[in-house]
Amino acid sequence: MLDNNTRHALELPAGQGESDESWLTSYLDVLTLLITLFVLLLALAPPGGNEALEGEEASMASVISSLPLATLATGIHPRHSGLQPQMAALDIPGVSVSQGQEGVTLRIDDSLLFPSGEAVLTSLGQDVIESLIDVLAAFDGQVSVEGHTDNLPIATTRFPSNWELSAGRAIAVMRHLEGQGIAISRMRAVGYADTQPMESNATPEGRAANRRVELLLRQQPEG
């Protein structure tokens, strides 16, 4: 048995034990907050990390690619809302629509427009051009009519080279558009000869793809 003096020496002063343990309560509170924050961060993070992000990007790319081309054609500004449906509804064999940095391009195979080595529109060619009038009339910017050829040389009295042939074809299309009511002040005709091929000229198929007339629709800069 301990005497009173020994027992008194071993006992802590009143309240000292409680005050020495008060820091432990604050420490546990901080730990609880940190764990809660960590759990919230995990809950907000997408499952799968980078793979999930890549999957979302791929999904977005798929949605964009499924939109009508006219919806993506930011270089074209219609006077009325009917232009985009018209662009999306264009379904003419040999005519394609594409969007580029300069604007919207209507690309027409030359086999629909001209006989070989000539720059006079055929009846079919006139019909093809006239089928585009509504689209062009709804567009209030500039139209660049651009002729392109393959790299096979031509040397006739009228067309000493592909430069004259491509320019002559562009002018023929422009004049027909003018006759259908498209203001000449909105158009220009350019001949590129074989300087801007789409495909290799090494094959007949490639040369056929390179022989074309393009209508580049450019919106006038605002200001």
C-alpha positions in Angstrom: 0.0 0.0 0.0 1.2 3.5 -0.8 1.3 6.1 1.9 -0.5 9.4 1.3 2.7 11.3 0.4 3.6 8.8 -2.4 0.0 8.7 -3.8 -0.1 12.4 -3.8 3.2 12.6 -5.8 2.0 10.2 -8.5 -1.3 12.0 -9.1 -1.5 14.7 -11.8 -2.7 18.1 -10.8 -6.4 18.6 -11.3 -7.3 19.3 -15.0 -3.8 18.8 -16.3 -4.6 15.5 -18.1 -7.5 17.0 -20.0 -5.5 20.0 -21.2 -2.6 17.9 -22.3 -4.9 15.8 -24.5 -6.8 18.7 -26.1 -4.4 18.8 -29.1 -5.3 15.3 -30.0 -8.9 16.3 -30.6 -7.9 19.1 -33.0 -5.5 16.8 -34.8 -8.2 14.3 -35.4 -10.5 17.0 -36.7 -7.9 18.1 -39.3 -7.4 14.5 -40.4 -11.1 14.0 -40.8 -11.3 17.1 -43.0 -8.4 16.0 -45.2 -9.9 12.5 -45.7 -13.2 14.1 -46.6 -11.5 16.4 -49.2 -9.6 13.4 -50.6 -12.8 11.4 -51.1 -14.5 14.4 -52.8 -11.6 14.7 -55.2 -11.8 11.1 -56.1 -15.5 11.3 -56.6 -15.1 14.3 -59.0 -12.3 12.7 -61.0 -13.5 11.0 -64.2 -13.2 7.2 -64.0 -10.3 5.8 -66.0 -8.2 9.0 -65.9 -6.7 10.0 -69.3 -8.4 7.1 -71.0 -11.8 8.5 -70.0 -10.8 11.9 -71.3 -9.6 10.4 -74.6 -12.9 8.5 -74.9 -14.9 11.8 -74.4 -12.7 13.5 -77.1 -13.3 10.6 -79.5 -17.0 10.8 -78.8 -17.1 14.5 -79.5 -15.2 14.0 -82.7 -17.7 11.4 -83.7 -20.6 13.8 -83.1 -18.9 16.6 -85.1 -18.2 14.3 -88.0 -21.8 13.3 -88.2 -23.0 16.9 -88.6 -24.0 18.1 -92.1 -21.1 19.7 -93.9 -23.1 22.9 -94.3 -23.5 23.2 -90.5 -19.6 23.2 -90.2 -19.2 25.7 -93.0 -18.4 28.7 -90.9 -17.1 30.6 -93.9 -20.5 31.0 -95.4 -23.1 33.4 -94.2 -26.5 33.2 -95.8 -28.9 36.1 -96.2 -31.6 33.7 -95.0 -31.7 30.5 -93.0 -32.6 28.4 -96.0 -29.1 28.2 -97.3 -27.8 25.5 -94.9 -30.5 23.0 -95.7 -29.9 23.7 -99.4 -26.2 22.9 -99.0 -26.9 19.8 -97.0 -29.5 18.7 -99.6 -27.1 19.0 -102.5 -27.0 15.5 -104.0 -25.7 15.9 -107.6 -23.4 13.1 -108.9 -20.0 14.6 -109.6 -20.5 17.7 -107.4 -19.1 17.7 -103.9 -19.1 20.3 -101.0 -16.1 20.9 -98.8 -15.1 23.4 -96.1 -11.7 25.0 -96.1 -9.9 27.8 -94.5 -10.9 30.2 -97.2 -14.6 29.3 -97.4 -16.9 26.7 -98.8 -16.0 24.9 -102.1 -18.4 23.4 -104.6 -16.3 21.1 -106.7 -17.6 19.9 -110.1 -16.0 17.2 -112.3 -15.1 18.7 -115.7 -16.6 15.6 -117.4 -20.0 17.0 -116.4 -19.3 20.4 -117.9 -17.1 20.3 -121.0 -16.0 18.0 -123.9 -12.4 17.0 -123.8 -10.0 19.9 -124.6 -12.9 22.4 -124.9 -14.2 25.3 -122.9 -17.8 25.4 -124.1 -20.4 24.1 -121.6 -22.4 21.1 -122.7 -26.2 21.0 -122.2 -25.6 18.8 -119.2 -23.0 21.2 -117.9 -25.4 24.1 -118.1 -28.0 22.1 -116.2 -25.4 21.3 -113.5 -24.5 25.0 -113.1 -28.1 26.0 -113.0 -28.8 23.5 -110.3 -26.5 25.6 -108.1 -28.1 28.9 -108.7 -30.4 28.9 -105.6 -27.4 28.2 -103.3 -25.3 30.9 -104.9 -28.2 33.4 -104.8 -28.6 32.8 -101.1 -25.0 33.6 -100.5 -24.0 37.3 -100.3 -20.2 37.0 -100.5 -17.7 36.6 -103.3 -17.6 33.6 -105.7 -14.3 32.6 -107.1 -14.7 30.3 -110.2 -11.5 28.3 -110.5 -10.5 26.0 -113.4 -8.1 23.1 -112.9 -6.6 20.6 -115.4 -4.4 17.5 -115.3 -0.7 17.6 -116.4 -1.2 16.2 -119.9 -0.1 18.9 -122.3 -2.4 20.6 -124.7 -1.4 22.7 -127.7 -4.2 23.9 -129.9 -4.7 27.2 -131.7 -7.2 28.3 -129.0 -5.5 26.7 -126.0 -1.7 26.7 -126.4 -1.4 25.3 -122.8 -3.4 24.2 -119.8 -3.3 27.7 -118.5 -5.5 29.0 -121.3 -7.8 25.9 -121.0 -8.3 26.2 -117.3 -8.9 30.0 -117.5 -11.3 29.6 -120.5 -13.3 27.0 -118.6 -13.6 29.2 -115.5 -14.7 32.1 -117.6 -17.3 29.9 -119.4 -18.8 28.9 -116.0 -18.7 32.5 -114.7 -20.5 33.8 -117.8 -23.2 31.2 -117.5 -23.7 32.1 -113.8 -24.0 35.8 -114.9 -26.7 34.8 -117.4 -28.6 33.1 -114.6 -28.7 36.3 -112.5 -25.5 36.1 -110.4 -24.0 39.6 -110.3 -20.7 39.7 -112.2 -19.3 42.1 -109.5 -19.4 39.2 -107.0 -17.4 36.8 -109.2 -13.9 36.3 -110.6 -12.5 33.7 -112.9 -9.1 32.0 -112.2 -7.2 29.4 -114.1 -4.7 27.2 -112.2 -3.8 24.8 -115.0 -2.2 21.7 -113.3 -0.6 23.5 -110.4 -3.1 22.4 -107.7 -3.7 18.7 -108.2 -5.9 16.8 -105.8 -4.6 13.4 -106.7 -1.5 12.0 -108.4 -1.4 12.5 -112.2 0.3 9.1 -112.5 -3.0 7.3 -113.0 -6.1 7.9 -115.2 -8.3 8.1 -112.1 -6.0 10.7 -110.5 -6.0 12.8 -113.7 -9.8 12.7 -113.9 -10.0 13.9 -110.3 -7.7 16.8 -111.1 -9.8 18.0 -114.0 -12.4 20.1 -112.3 -14.0 23.5 -111.8 -14.4 24.8 -108.3 -16.7 27.5 -107.0 -15.1 29.0 -103.9 -17.6 30.9 -101.7 -15.8 33.6 -99.7 -17.6 35.8 -97.2 -16.8 39.5 -97.3 -14.9 40.6 -94.2 -17.1 42.7 -91.9 -16.1 46.2 -91.2 
